[in-house]
Amino acid sequence: MVRYLGTREVRARLRAVLAEVAAPAGQPVVVGSRRQPLAVVLSIEGYQALTSRAAVGDAVGQVIASSRLAGLEPTAAEIETLVAVDAGAVPVDAAIADAVARATVTAAQMAQDTAKKKIATARGR
């Protein structure tokens, strides 16, 4: 449960507030003034988790955007995997391995289709 503290209380008890937040089971503290939240004090581990998750979310967005710029629309399964990565339900390494496997299959199918077209064209001549 998130605690709310006023700026005066935080100023008076800063060391104690920091110790509480940094404790292993410490929770973030919202600091406010006149019932308006102004800031959040959280542990370094909490901060790193947030920034790491944000970086994964940005990377997921970039993967989708890059695919679309290349003229490729991600499949529903690919988007589902990326959403799972963003939520932390699927490790990034597993998603990469899955994407490489799909790309390999897709490349093989494309090569096979091209070969079939060339053979059909050659037979038609």
DSSP file (Angstrom, degrees, kcal/mol; ACC not computed):
  #  RESIDUE AA STRUCTURE BP1 BP2  ACC     N-H-->O    O-->H-N    N-H-->O    O-->H-N    TCO  KAPPA ALPHA  PHI   PSI    X-CA   Y-CA   Z-CA
    1    1 A M              0   0    0      0, 0.0     2,-0.3     0, 0.0    26,-0.1   0.000 360.0 360.0 360.0 131.8    0.0    0.0    0.0
    2    2 A V        -     0   0    0     27,-0.1     2,-0.3    25,-0.0    27,-0.2  -0.557 360.0-143.1 -78.5 134.6    1.4    3.4   -1.0
    3    3 A R  E     -a   29   0A   0     25,-1.2    27,-3.2    -2,-0.3     2,-0.5  -0.745   5.0-148.1 -97.2 146.6    1.8    5.9    1.8
    4    4 A Y  E     +a   30   0A   0     -2,-0.3     2,-0.4    25,-0.2    27,-0.2  -0.961  19.4 177.5-113.8 128.4    1.2    9.6    1.3
    5    5 A L  E     -a   31   0A   0     25,-2.9    27,-2.5    -2,-0.5     2,-0.1  -0.970  26.7-119.6-130.2 146.7    3.2   12.1    3.3
    6    6 A G  E  >  -a   32   0A   0     -2,-0.4     4,-2.3    25,-0.2    27,-0.2  -0.406  30.2-111.3 -77.3 160.1    3.3   15.9    3.3
    7    7 A T  H  > S+     0   0    0     25,-1.5     4,-2.6     1,-0.2     5,-0.2   0.867 117.1  54.5 -62.0 -36.4    6.4   17.8    2.4
    8    8 A R  H  > S+     0   0    0      2,-0.2     4,-2.3     1,-0.2    -1,-0.2   0.931 109.5  46.7 -63.0 -44.6    6.8   19.0    6.0
    9    9 A E  H  > S+     0   0    0      2,-0.2     4,-2.1     1,-0.2    -2,-0.2   0.911 113.1  48.8 -64.8 -41.6    6.7   15.5    7.4
   10   10 A V  H  < S+     0   0    0     -4,-2.3     4,-0.3     1,-0.2    -1,-0.2   0.925 111.1  50.4 -63.8 -43.5    9.2   14.2    4.8
   11   11 A R  H >< S+     0   0    0     -4,-2.6     3,-0.6     1,-0.2    -1,-0.2   0.902 114.2  44.8 -60.5 -41.3   11.5   17.2    5.5
   12   12 A A  H 3< S+     0   0    0     -4,-2.3    -1,-0.2     1,-0.2    -2,-0.2   0.815 126.8  29.3 -73.7 -30.2   11.4   16.4    9.3
   13   13 A R  T 3X S+     0   0    0     -4,-2.1     4,-2.7    -5,-0.2     5,-0.2  -0.035  75.7 134.3-120.4  30.2   11.8   12.7    8.9
   14   14 A L  H <> S+     0   0    0     -3,-0.6     4,-2.7    -4,-0.3     5,-0.2   0.884  73.9  48.7 -53.4 -48.3   13.9   12.4    5.7
   15   15 A R  H  > S+     0   0    0      1,-0.2     4,-2.2     2,-0.2    -1,-0.2   0.921 114.4  45.9 -59.0 -44.1   16.4    9.8    7.1
   16   16 A A  H  > S+     0   0    0     -3,-0.2     4,-2.4     2,-0.2    -1,-0.2   0.902 112.1  50.8 -66.4 -41.8   13.6    7.6    8.5
   17   17 A V  H  X S+     0   0    0     -4,-2.7     4,-2.4     2,-0.2    -2,-0.2   0.929 111.6  48.1 -62.5 -44.9   11.5    7.8    5.2
   18   18 A L  H  X S+     0   0    0     -4,-2.7     4,-2.3    -5,-0.2    -2,-0.2   0.896 111.3  50.6 -62.9 -40.0   14.6    6.9    3.1
   19   19 A A  H  X S+     0   0    0     -4,-2.2     4,-1.0    -5,-0.2    -1,-0.2   0.908 111.1  48.8 -64.3 -41.6   15.3    3.9    5.5
   20   20 A E  H  < S+     0   0    0     -4,-2.4     3,-0.4     1,-0.2    -2,-0.2   0.913 113.6  45.8 -64.0 -43.3   11.7    2.7    5.2
   21   21 A V  H  < S+     0   0    0     -4,-2.4    22,-0.4     1,-0.2    -2,-0.2   0.882 113.4  49.4 -68.1 -38.5   11.7    3.0    1.4
   22   22 A A  H  < S+     0   0    0     -4,-2.3    -1,-0.2    -5,-0.2    -2,-0.2   0.609  86.4 109.8 -78.9 -12.2   15.1    1.3    1.1
   23   23 A A  S >< S-     0   0    0     -4,-1.0     3,-2.4    -3,-0.4    20,-0.1  -0.231  87.5-104.2 -60.8 154.4   14.2   -1.6    3.4
   24   24 A P  T 3  S+     0   0    0      0, 0.0    -1,-0.1     0, 0.0    -4,-0.0   0.838 123.5  32.0 -51.7 -38.0   13.7   -5.0    1.6
   25   25 A A  T 3  S+     0   0    0     -5,-0.1    -2,-0.1     2,-0.0    -3,-0.1   0.158  93.0 142.5-104.3  18.9    9.9   -4.8    1.8
   26   26 A G    <   -     0   0    0     -3,-2.4    -5,-0.2    -5,-0.1    17,-0.1  -0.281  37.2-150.3 -65.9 143.9    9.8   -1.0    1.5
   27   27 A Q        -     0   0    0     -7,-0.1    -4,-0.1     1,-0.1    -1,-0.1  -0.804  26.7 -93.7-111.0 152.8    7.1    0.6   -0.4
   28   28 A P        -     0   0    0      0, 0.0   -25,-1.2     0, 0.0     2,-0.5  -0.238  34.8-141.2 -61.2 154.9    7.2    3.9   -2.4
   29   29 A V  E     -aB   3  41A   0     12,-2.5    12,-3.1   -27,-0.2     2,-0.5  -0.985   4.7-143.1-121.3 127.7    6.1    7.0   -0.6
   30   30 A V  E     -aB   4  40A   0    -27,-3.2   -25,-2.9    -2,-0.5     2,-0.5  -0.794  15.8-155.0 -89.6 128.4    4.1    9.7   -2.4
   31   31 A V  E     +aB   5  39A   0      8,-2.9     7,-3.4    -2,-0.5     8,-1.9  -0.891  23.6 162.5-107.1 131.3    5.1   13.2   -1.2
   32   32 A G  E     -aB   6  37A   0    -27,-2.5   -25,-1.5    -2,-0.5     2,-0.4  -0.893  31.3-142.5-143.2 172.3    2.6   16.0   -1.6
   33   33 A S  E >  S- B   0  36A   0      3,-2.1     3,-1.3    -2,-0.3   -27,-0.0  -0.993  84.7  -4.3-139.7 129.9    1.6   19.4   -0.6
   34   34 A R  T 3  S-     0   0    0     -2,-0.4    -1,-0.1     1,-0.3   -28,-0.0   0.907 130.5 -54.7  53.6  45.8   -1.9   20.6    0.0
   35   35 A R  T 3  S+     0   0    0      1,-0.2    -1,-0.3    -3,-0.0   -29,-0.0   0.633 113.1 118.1  65.9  16.4   -3.4   17.2   -1.1
   36   36 A Q  E <   -B   33   0A   0     -3,-1.3    -3,-2.1     0, 0.0    -1,-0.2  -0.963  66.3-126.7-113.2 122.4   -1.5   17.4   -4.5
   37   37 A P  E     +B   32   0A   0      0, 0.0    -5,-0.3     0, 0.0     3,-0.1  -0.473  33.4 169.5 -66.6 135.0    1.0   14.6   -5.2
   38   38 A L  E     -     0   0A   0     -7,-3.4     2,-0.3     1,-0.4    -6,-0.2   0.703  56.6  -8.2-114.9 -34.3    4.4   16.2   -6.1
   39   39 A A  E     -B   31   0A   0     -8,-1.9    -8,-2.9     2,-0.0     2,-0.4  -0.962  54.5-126.9-158.8 167.9    6.9   13.3   -6.1
   40   40 A V  E     -B   30   0A   0     -2,-0.3     2,-0.6   -10,-0.2   -10,-0.2  -0.996  12.9-154.2-127.7 131.9    7.5    9.7   -5.3
   41   41 A V  E     +B   29   0A   0    -12,-3.1   -12,-2.5    -2,-0.4     2,-0.3  -0.927  29.2 160.5-103.3 122.5   10.3    8.4   -3.2
   42   42 A L        -     0   0    0     -2,-0.6   -20,-0.1   -14,-0.2   -21,-0.1  -0.940  41.4 -89.5-139.8 163.6   11.2    4.8   -4.0
   43   43 A S     >  -     0   0    0    -22,-0.4     4,-2.3    -2,-0.3     5,-0.1  -0.195  37.5-113.0 -67.2 161.3   14.1    2.4   -3.5
   44   44 A I  H  > S+     0   0    0      1,-0.2     4,-2.8     2,-0.2     5,-0.2   0.865 119.9  54.8 -63.6 -35.1   16.9    2.2   -6.1
   45   45 A E  H  > S+     0   0    0      2,-0.2     4,-2.3     1,-0.2    -1,-0.2   0.914 108.2  48.4 -64.3 -41.6   15.8   -1.3   -6.9
   46   46 A G  H  > S+     0   0    0      2,-0.2     4,-2.1     1,-0.2    -2,-0.2   0.898 112.4  48.9 -63.3 -40.8   12.3    0.0   -7.6
   47   47 A Y  H  X S+     0   0    0     -4,-2.3     4,-2.7     2,-0.2     5,-0.2   0.929 111.1  49.2 -64.1 -46.1   13.6    2.7   -9.8
   48   48 A Q  H  X S+     0   0    0     -4,-2.8     4,-2.5     1,-0.2     5,-0.2   0.883 110.1  51.6 -62.8 -38.5   15.8    0.3  -11.7
   49   49 A A  H  X S+     0   0    0     -4,-2.3     4,-2.4     2,-0.2    -1,-0.2   0.914 111.4  47.6 -63.8 -42.1   12.9   -2.0  -12.3
   50   50 A L  H  X S+     0   0    0     -4,-2.1     4,-2.3     2,-0.2    -2,-0.2   0.933 114.8  44.2 -64.4 -46.3   10.8    0.8  -13.6
   51   51 A T  H  X S+     0   0    0     -4,-2.7     4,-2.1     2,-0.2    -2,-0.2   0.866 113.4  51.4 -69.6 -34.4   13.4    2.1  -16.0
   52   52 A S  H  X S+     0   0    0     -4,-2.5     4,-2.2    -5,-0.2    -1,-0.2   0.931 111.5  47.1 -65.2 -45.2   14.3   -1.4  -17.1
   53   53 A R  H  X S+     0   0    0     -4,-2.4     4,-2.4     1,-0.2    -2,-0.2   0.889 110.9  52.0 -63.7 -39.3   10.6   -2.1  -17.9
   54   54 A A  H  X S+     0   0    0     -4,-2.3     4,-2.4     2,-0.2    -1,-0.2   0.891 108.3  51.8 -63.8 -38.8   10.3    1.2  -19.7
   55   55 A A  H  X S+     0   0    0     -4,-2.1     4,-2.4     2,-0.2    -2,-0.2   0.900 109.7  49.1 -65.2 -40.1   13.3    0.3  -21.8
   56   56 A V  H  X S+     0   0    0     -4,-2.2     4,-2.6     2,-0.2    -2,-0.2   0.923 110.7  50.8 -63.9 -43.3   11.8   -3.0  -22.7
   57   57 A G  H  X S+     0   0    0     -4,-2.4     4,-2.1     1,-0.2    -2,-0.2   0.902 110.8  48.6 -60.6 -41.8    8.5   -1.3  -23.6
   58   58 A D  H  X S+     0   0    0     -4,-2.4     4,-2.2     2,-0.2    -1,-0.2   0.910 111.1  50.4 -63.5 -42.4   10.4    1.2  -25.8
   59   59 A A  H  X S+     0   0    0     -4,-2.4     4,-2.3     2,-0.2    -2,-0.2   0.902 108.5  52.2 -63.1 -40.9   12.3   -1.7  -27.5
   60   60 A V  H  X S+     0   0    0     -4,-2.6     4,-2.1     1,-0.2    -1,-0.2   0.925 110.0  49.0 -60.7 -45.1    9.0   -3.5  -28.2
   61   61 A G  H  X S+     0   0    0     -4,-2.1     4,-2.4     1,-0.2    -1,-0.2   0.883 110.5  50.8 -61.4 -39.3    7.6   -0.4  -29.8
   62   62 A Q  H  X S+     0   0    0     -4,-2.2     4,-2.9     2,-0.2     5,-0.2   0.872 107.3  53.5 -67.7 -37.4   10.7    0.0  -31.9
   63   63 A V  H  X S+     0   0    0     -4,-2.3     4,-2.2     2,-0.2    -2,-0.2   0.936 112.1  44.4 -62.3 -45.9   10.5   -3.6  -33.1
   64   64 A I  H  X S+     0   0    0     -4,-2.1     4,-2.2     2,-0.2    -2,-0.2   0.930 115.2  48.0 -65.0 -44.9    6.9   -3.1  -34.3
   65   65 A A  H  X S+     0   0    0     -4,-2.4     4,-2.4     1,-0.2    -2,-0.2   0.905 111.6  50.1 -63.1 -42.2    7.7    0.2  -35.9
   66   66 A S  H  X S+     0   0    0     -4,-2.9     4,-1.7     2,-0.2    -1,-0.2   0.904 109.6  51.2 -63.4 -41.2   10.7   -1.2  -37.7
   67   67 A S  H  <>S+     0   0    0     -4,-2.2     5,-2.9    -5,-0.2    -1,-0.2   0.924 111.7  47.0 -61.0 -44.4    8.8   -4.1  -39.0
   68   68 A R  H ><5S+     0   0    0     -4,-2.2     3,-1.4     1,-0.2    -2,-0.2   0.869 108.8  54.2 -68.1 -36.4    6.1   -1.8  -40.3
   69   69 A L  H 3<5S+     0   0    0     -4,-2.4    -1,-0.2     1,-0.3    -2,-0.2   0.841 105.4  54.6 -64.7 -31.6    8.7    0.5  -41.9
   70   70 A A  T 3<5S-     0   0    0     -4,-1.7    -1,-0.3     2,-0.2    -2,-0.2   0.431 125.4-105.7 -80.2   1.7   10.1   -2.5  -43.7
   71   71 A G  T < 5S+     0   0    0     -3,-1.4     2,-0.5     1,-0.3    -3,-0.2   0.646  82.5 125.4  84.7  14.8    6.6   -3.2  -45.1
   72   72 A L      < -     0   0    0     -5,-2.9    -1,-0.3    -6,-0.2    -2,-0.2  -0.926  50.1-150.3-111.6 126.8    6.0   -6.1  -42.8
   73   73 A E        -     0   0    0     -2,-0.5    -9,-0.0    -3,-0.1    -5,-0.0  -0.844  27.3-119.5 -93.5 122.0    2.9   -6.3  -40.6
   74   74 A P        -     0   0    0      0, 0.0     2,-0.0     0, 0.0   -10,-0.0  -0.291  30.0-117.9 -59.1 143.0    3.6   -8.2  -37.4
   75   75 A T     >  -     0   0    0      1,-0.1     4,-2.5     4,-0.0     5,-0.2  -0.289  24.8-105.8 -74.8 166.5    1.4  -11.2  -37.0
   76   76 A A  H  > S+     0   0    0      1,-0.2     4,-2.5     2,-0.2     5,-0.2   0.891 123.0  52.7 -59.9 -39.0   -1.0  -11.6  -34.1
   77   77 A A  H  > S+     0   0    0      2,-0.2     4,-2.2     1,-0.2    -1,-0.2   0.893 108.9  49.2 -65.1 -39.4    1.3  -14.2  -32.5
   78   78 A E  H  > S+     0   0    0      2,-0.2     4,-2.4     1,-0.2    -2,-0.2   0.921 112.5  46.9 -66.2 -43.5    4.3  -11.8  -32.8
   79   79 A I  H  X S+     0   0    0     -4,-2.5     4,-2.6     2,-0.2    -2,-0.2   0.904 110.8  53.0 -64.4 -40.1    2.4   -9.0  -31.2
   80   80 A E  H  X S+     0   0    0     -4,-2.5     4,-2.1    -5,-0.2    -1,-0.2   0.909 110.0  48.3 -60.6 -42.2    1.2  -11.3  -28.5
   81   81 A T  H  X S+     0   0    0     -4,-2.2     4,-2.2     2,-0.2    -2,-0.2   0.919 111.7  49.4 -64.3 -43.4    4.8  -12.3  -27.8
   82   82 A L  H  X S+     0   0    0     -4,-2.4     4,-2.5     1,-0.2    -2,-0.2   0.889 110.3  50.3 -65.0 -38.6    5.9   -8.7  -27.7
   83   83 A V  H  X S+     0   0    0     -4,-2.6     4,-2.0     2,-0.2    -1,-0.2   0.898 110.1  51.0 -64.1 -40.0    3.1   -7.7  -25.3
   84   84 A A  H  X>S+     0   0    0     -4,-2.1     5,-2.2     2,-0.2     6,-1.2   0.878 110.1  49.6 -65.4 -37.4    4.1  -10.7  -23.1
   85   85 A V  H ><5S+     0   0    0     -4,-2.2     3,-1.2     4,-0.2    -2,-0.2   0.937 110.0  50.9 -64.1 -45.8    7.7   -9.5  -23.1
   86   86 A D  H 3<5S+     0   0    0     -4,-2.5    -2,-0.2     1,-0.3    -1,-0.2   0.857 110.4  49.3 -60.3 -35.8    6.6   -6.0  -22.2
   87   87 A A  H 3<5S-     0   0    0     -4,-2.0    -1,-0.3    -5,-0.1    -2,-0.2   0.563 115.4-116.8 -80.2  -8.4    4.6   -7.4  -19.3
   88   88 A G  T <<5S+     0   0    0     -3,-1.2    -3,-0.2    -4,-0.5    -2,-0.1   0.562  85.3 116.3  84.7   8.0    7.5   -9.4  -18.1
   89   89 A A  S   <S+     0   0    0     -5,-2.2    -4,-0.2    -6,-0.2    -5,-0.1   0.721  74.6  42.2 -82.1 -21.8    5.8  -12.7  -18.7
   90   90 A V  S    S-     0   0    0     -6,-1.2    -2,-0.2    -9,-0.1    -1,-0.2  -0.992  89.6-119.1-127.0 129.7    8.2  -13.9  -21.4
   91   91 A P     >  -     0   0    0      0, 0.0     4,-1.9     0, 0.0     3,-0.2  -0.360  22.1-123.6 -65.3 147.0   12.0  -13.4  -21.1
   92   92 A V  H  > S+     0   0    0      1,-0.2     4,-2.4     2,-0.2     5,-0.2   0.900 110.7  55.5 -58.0 -43.0   13.5  -11.3  -23.9
   93   93 A D  H  > S+     0   0    0      1,-0.2     4,-2.4     2,-0.2    -1,-0.2   0.887 107.0  49.8 -59.7 -39.8   15.9  -14.1  -24.9
   94   94 A A  H  > S+     0   0    0     -3,-0.2     4,-2.2     2,-0.2    -1,-0.2   0.891 110.6  49.9 -66.3 -39.0   13.0  -16.5  -25.4
   95   95 A A  H  X S+     0   0    0     -4,-1.9     4,-2.5     2,-0.2    -2,-0.2   0.888 110.7  49.7 -66.5 -39.0   11.2  -14.0  -27.6
   96   96 A I  H  X S+     0   0    0     -4,-2.4     4,-2.7     2,-0.2     5,-0.2   0.930 110.9  49.0 -65.0 -45.3   14.3  -13.4  -29.7
   97   97 A A  H  X S+     0   0    0     -4,-2.4     4,-2.2     1,-0.2    -2,-0.2   0.901 112.2  49.3 -60.5 -40.7   14.8  -17.1  -30.1
   98   98 A D  H  X S+     0   0    0     -4,-2.2     4,-2.4     2,-0.2    -1,-0.2   0.914 111.6  48.4 -63.8 -44.1   11.1  -17.4  -31.2
   99   99 A A  H  X S+     0   0    0     -4,-2.5     4,-2.6     2,-0.2    -2,-0.2   0.896 111.3  49.9 -64.8 -40.8   11.4  -14.5  -33.6
  100  100 A V  H  X S+     0   0    0     -4,-2.7     4,-2.4     2,-0.2    -1,-0.2   0.909 110.6  50.2 -64.3 -41.8   14.6  -16.0  -35.2
  101  101 A A  H  X S+     0   0    0     -4,-2.2     4,-2.2    -5,-0.2    -2,-0.2   0.920 112.7  46.4 -62.8 -43.2   12.9  -19.4  -35.6
  102  102 A R  H  X S+     0   0    0     -4,-2.4     4,-2.8     1,-0.2    -2,-0.2   0.912 112.4  50.2 -64.9 -41.6    9.9  -17.8  -37.2
  103  103 A A  H  X S+     0   0    0     -4,-2.6     4,-2.8     2,-0.2    -2,-0.2   0.883 109.6  51.3 -64.5 -38.2   12.1  -15.7  -39.5
  104  104 A T  H  X S+     0   0    0     -4,-2.4     4,-2.3     2,-0.2    -1,-0.2   0.925 112.4  45.6 -64.3 -45.0   14.1  -18.8  -40.5
  105  105 A V  H  X S+     0   0    0     -4,-2.2     4,-2.5     2,-0.2    -2,-0.2   0.917 113.8  49.6 -63.3 -43.7   10.9  -20.6  -41.4
  106  106 A T  H  X S+     0   0    0     -4,-2.8     4,-2.5     2,-0.2    -2,-0.2   0.913 111.3  48.7 -62.7 -43.4    9.6  -17.6  -43.3
  107  107 A A  H  X S+     0   0    0     -4,-2.8     4,-2.4     2,-0.2    -1,-0.2   0.900 111.8  49.6 -63.6 -40.7   12.8  -17.2  -45.2
  108  108 A A  H  X S+     0   0    0     -4,-2.3     4,-2.3     2,-0.2    -2,-0.2   0.908 111.5  48.6 -65.1 -41.0   12.8  -20.9  -46.1
  109  109 A Q  H  X S+     0   0    0     -4,-2.5     4,-2.7     2,-0.2    -2,-0.2   0.905 111.2  50.1 -64.4 -41.4    9.2  -20.7  -47.3
  110  110 A M  H  X S+     0   0    0     -4,-2.5     4,-2.5     2,-0.2    -2,-0.2   0.910 111.1  48.6 -63.9 -41.9   10.0  -17.7  -49.4
  111  111 A A  H  X S+     0   0    0     -4,-2.4     4,-2.3     2,-0.2    -2,-0.2   0.907 112.5  48.7 -64.1 -41.2   12.9  -19.4  -51.0
  112  112 A Q  H  X S+     0   0    0     -4,-2.3     4,-2.4     2,-0.2    -2,-0.2   0.916 111.6  49.1 -64.8 -43.4   10.8  -22.5  -51.7
  113  113 A D  H  X S+     0   0    0     -4,-2.7     4,-2.2     2,-0.2    -2,-0.2   0.900 111.3  50.0 -62.7 -41.0    8.0  -20.3  -53.2
  114  114 A T  H  X S+     0   0    0     -4,-2.5     4,-2.3     2,-0.2    -2,-0.2   0.912 110.6  49.8 -63.8 -42.4   10.6  -18.5  -55.4
  115  115 A A  H  X S+     0   0    0     -4,-2.3     4,-2.4     1,-0.2    -2,-0.2   0.912 109.9  50.8 -63.6 -41.6   12.0  -21.8  -56.6
  116  116 A K  H  X S+     0   0    0     -4,-2.4     4,-2.6     1,-0.2    -1,-0.2   0.903 110.3  49.7 -62.0 -41.5    8.5  -23.1  -57.4
  117  117 A K  H  X S+     0   0    0     -4,-2.2     4,-2.6     2,-0.2    -1,-0.2   0.905 110.8  49.5 -64.7 -41.4    7.8  -19.9  -59.4
  118  118 A K  H  X S+     0   0    0     -4,-2.3     4,-2.6     2,-0.2    -2,-0.2   0.909 112.7  47.3 -64.7 -41.3   11.0  -20.2  -61.3
  119  119 A I  H  X S+     0   0    0     -4,-2.4     4,-2.4     2,-0.2    -2,-0.2   0.922 112.9  48.6 -65.6 -43.1   10.4  -23.9  -62.1
  120  120 A A  H  X S+     0   0    0     -4,-2.6     4,-1.7     2,-0.2    -2,-0.2   0.894 113.3  47.9 -64.1 -39.1    6.8  -23.1  -63.2
  121  121 A T  H  X S+     0   0    0     -4,-2.6     4,-0.8     2,-0.2    -2,-0.2   0.912 111.8  49.7 -66.8 -42.4    8.0  -20.2  -65.4
  122  122 A A  H >< S+     0   0    0     -4,-2.6     3,-0.6     1,-0.2    -2,-0.2   0.887 112.2  47.4 -65.3 -38.2   10.7  -22.4  -66.9
  123  123 A R  H 3< S+     0   0    0     -4,-2.4    -1,-0.2     1,-0.2    -2,-0.2   0.820 107.1  58.2 -71.5 -31.1    8.2  -25.2  -67.7
  124  124 A G  H 3<        0   0    0     -4,-1.7    -1,-0.2     1,-0.2    -2,-0.2   0.677 360.0 360.0 -73.4 -16.9    5.8  -22.7  -69.2
  125  125 A R    <<        0   0    0     -4,-0.8    -1,-0.2    -3,-0.6    -2,-0.1   0.455 360.0 360.0 -79.3 360.0    8.3  -21.5  -71.8
